[in-house]
Amino acid sequence: MKLHLSEGCPAGLKGLAAAKATGAPVELQWVSHEAHVVPFLTHPQSLVLQLEDGTFLFSTNTICQYFFRLSGKEISDFGQEQSDFINQLFEWEATELEPALSAALYLLLVQEKKGEEILGIIKKPLNYIEQTLTKKSTPYLTGETESAADIVLWGSLFPLLKDESFLPDELQALRKWFQTMSLKEYCKKAVEAIWTPKGLLALKVYLQKHPAPNLTFEKPATNEPKEEESAQRHLSEEDIAVIAEVWSRGSASLPKPWKPQHPILPREGMKNVLITSALPYVNNVPHLGNIIGCVLSADTFARYCRLRNWNTLYLCGTDEYGTATETKAMEEGLTPQQICDKYYTVHDQIYKWFNISFDFFGRTTTTQQTTIAQNIFHCLLERNYLLTETVDQLKCEKCERFLADRFVEGTCPFCNYEEARGDQCDKCGKLINATELKKPVCKVCQGTPVVRSSQHLFLDLPKLEESLEKWLALSQSTGDWTPNARYITRSWIRDGLKPRCITRDLKWGTPVPLDGFRDKVFYVWFDAPIGYLSIAANYTDQWEKWWKNPEQVQLYNFMAKDNVPFHSVVFPCTLLGTGDKYTLVNHLIATEYLNYEDGKFSKSRGVGVFGDMAKDTGIPSDIWRFYLLYLRPESQDSAFSWTDLMTKNNSELLNTLGNFINRAGSFVCKFFGGHVPAMELNQDDKRLLAHITLELRQYNHLLEKVKIREALRSILNMARHGNHYLQVNEPWKHIKGSEADKKRAGTVIGVAVNIASLLSVVLQPYMPNVSATIQQQLCIPAHCNVVSNDFVCTLPAGHQIGTVTPLFQKLEAEQIENLRKRFGGGQLEDLPLKPKQKAAANGDSTLGSKELQDEVAKQDNYVQQLKAQKAEKQQIDAAVSKLGELQKQLSLAGGKEKKKK
């Protein structure tokens, strides 16, 4: 690796210190401040790391993170909370500390200012670091060991704080930390190499050639809007004037919307974005948690990418192989292929109702899947990345089959959770071999399986670990991985990789093309991710332009957290092992879990809303989209609540967003005959434009980082600004006054309806139907359907709008309470089971006839209640099925008692 840096360059201090702290094998390349090292960038970069494959890293913080991840220090030394805080510090350093220090350094070196003038600029960020160190009571920012964040912040501060007069006496924790870091051998060597008299002179000359840094800062990213007064302090009059001038240029200044040809293929010179969402099991009807965790989150981001004119391909499909499908086929008396065909249609209809904008929605039961999976297998075999081992497996003798991992349940050997699956524990997250479970139970018949042996093929993950860690260091340093994805991946690496079985004793799956194993199929978690490739191959025969093109393509994977290891470790190892140059994930976006009210979704118990039920509630799909995205479980589990759904619909949508857009459009129709009035902006109007622009830029910043839930708050903040603007200016009163008052009313209404126009565009990823309705009502030109960083006047004076009608309807308490009862389940197994009840439910007839008769009577009453209430057919069927099971248990118990007599 080559590290290009300059003497007198603060970024060089950070990069060189990080390299020396981690022992990174870099070759130093000394260049001038004006050198253009990265060929595709127009401006010189102060620090550049050139990797062995020719890739360039030119973000200082990314380079420092890369060194730490490459060395394994972060993986071994830090937990999830520490790593999350390190990422927060990096973002704070880039957005808050670095601008302040750049301005202070300019005053010091170029304008030769001293004392309070400089201290006034940096005092706030210095206080933040002091508070961080004091609160944690640790020698370093994130704990007992120095991290990349310590080096980055030390390197940023050194040019100023080496003169201790800029370090106030009262900041004792900061002073001690800075002195400790400065005495580190790697920091001392970085200072000796970078902070030379020659380098300082070069830096001063470089700064003199450039304009002074802007001392105005935008407000920080928050979930809720700040008060208007605090936002105004971040805006200079010059900033406001520039934003107003850009507004006046109108829609002609917007980029033209990009319309790709079919098939969509990567294009030179464009940002090419490939998006996948985890493939849903075909035999499961997705519930709201499945929908927000994968397809809806990915759809929102895909729609945003298209609005940014990024060349975007969004792929998904059903995962159709495995025991789950075989078992479902037995239950319904169909063949596995018939089950796949039936439920593929169910999934397809659900996603169409939710308005998921797949470019292609495929499936894994295709010839392309077989061809590509078997080709990858042969590559791994030829490169000696496969092992053969004899495996002890659980076999259900009653069902006469080896049991797939997910059809075994028992007690977790690590945390003693009683409902751990045979492949992974949902509570502690650890992977499990089914034979390790305590008290295993067959989930099909509730019988106790036995251990039997069989020969299987394994992917040699330990042999691929070094390649994986190098790739992970680069991907996680340059991409946006959610904190849970980073932590789960890190825990796998930290525990050490083990060979992973890739075959199963099943019939329904991709056949293993190797003598001695032809009676087996590929294990679903080897086979299923290859579905991304085969689905692309079904979309276009030029699929390799997406999947074997890492230089041009940015790959985003969306999933729930339980799928992370297979996308961050197993599948990348599979592709790395082939030796081909596959496109590997750049951005791994994982959600936590969405629960239902106070519990979990359960189709069998009729608990929760599933995709095929949502449309029968009478609530439009866009309302479901909005609410699921509003509570998207980005950093912790969240819960669907009927009461909260009603509240958010009635307050955020009806009263805030819908009220503003309806008022703005209605005023144009009522007072100006449906034509947008002329606008003569005063300073207050321009300040509003500036606030809307800041929210727009914040929206873009958050969505670029795939912070979907937070970006939705920016949309609502724009509507709040608009409502406040109307309330303060009262155009309905001014329109009745003098000519000047009428002009003022026209300006306010014209600005307001243009904010509504902007809202229709930024809302499109979240609520596409509502967005289209607004655009139809306001007659917004199609060429305005593009998002930039600038708020411009898209509806000029004279533009004619259409008929304006309310966008949202109020949800009533009675309506919501009825829906809560309808989807609340209530069968016996919803309630905490006593040991004897649980035994009966699991097929252990230890309950006496009297006790079972009571249970049967209770369940029969419940069935009659459901029928009387005209509940969902599926809910009634589930309750009847449960009644039949209990009656069968009663019959068995009665038979045993007769024998005893």
LINQUI-V942005 format. One record per run of one state. SS is the DSSP state (h for helix, s for strand, l for the rest). FROM is the first residue (numbers start at 0). TO is the last residue. If there is no record, write none. Layout:
{{SS	FROM	TO} {SS	FROM	TO}}
//
This chain:
{{l	0	0} {s	1	4} {l	5	8} {h	9	21} {l	22	25} {s	26	29} {l	30	45} {s	46	49} {l	50	54} {s	55	56} {l	57	58} {h	59	70} {l	71	71} {h	72	76} {l	77	78} {h	79	108} {l	109	114} {h	115	135} {l	136	138} {s	139	139} {l	140	141} {s	142	142} {l	143	146} {h	147	160} {l	161	162} {h	163	165} {l	166	170} {h	171	181} {l	182	183} {h	184	193} {l	194	195} {h	196	207} {l	208	226} {h	227	231} {l	232	235} {h	236	247} {l	248	249} {h	250	252} {l	253	270} {s	271	276} {l	277	278} {s	279	280} {l	281	285} {s	286	286} {h	287	306} {l	307	309} {s	310	318} {l	319	321} {h	322	331} {l	332	334} {h	335	352} {l	353	358} {s	359	362} {l	363	365} {h	366	381} {l	382	384} {s	385	395} {l	396	399} {s	400	401} {l	402	403} {h	404	406} {s	407	410} {l	411	418} {s	419	420} {l	421	422} {s	423	423} {l	424	429} {s	430	430} {l	431	432} {h	433	435} {l	436	436} {s	437	441} {l	442	448} {s	449	458} {l	459	459} {h	460	477} {l	478	481} {h	482	494} {l	495	498} {s	499	500} {l	501	501} {s	502	503} {l	504	509} {s	510	510} {l	511	519} {s	520	521} {l	522	522} {h	523	526} {l	527	528} {h	529	538} {l	539	542} {h	543	546} {l	547	551} {s	552	559} {h	560	577} {l	578	585} {s	586	590} {l	591	592} {s	593	595} {l	596	597} {s	598	598} {l	599	600} {s	601	601} {l	602	605} {s	606	606} {l	607	608} {s	609	609} {h	610	616} {l	617	619} {h	620	629} {l	630	636} {s	637	639} {l	640	640} {h	641	671} {l	672	673} {s	674	674} {l	675	681} {h	682	703} {l	704	706} {h	707	728} {l	729	729} {h	730	733} {l	734	737} {h	738	761} {l	762	766} {h	767	777} {l	778	780} {h	781	783} {l	784	798} {s	799	799} {l	800	811} {h	812	821} {l	822	822} {s	823	823} {l	824	826} {h	827	829} {l	830	833} {h	834	840} {l	841	847} {h	848	867} {l	868	871} {h	872	899} {l	900	900}}
//
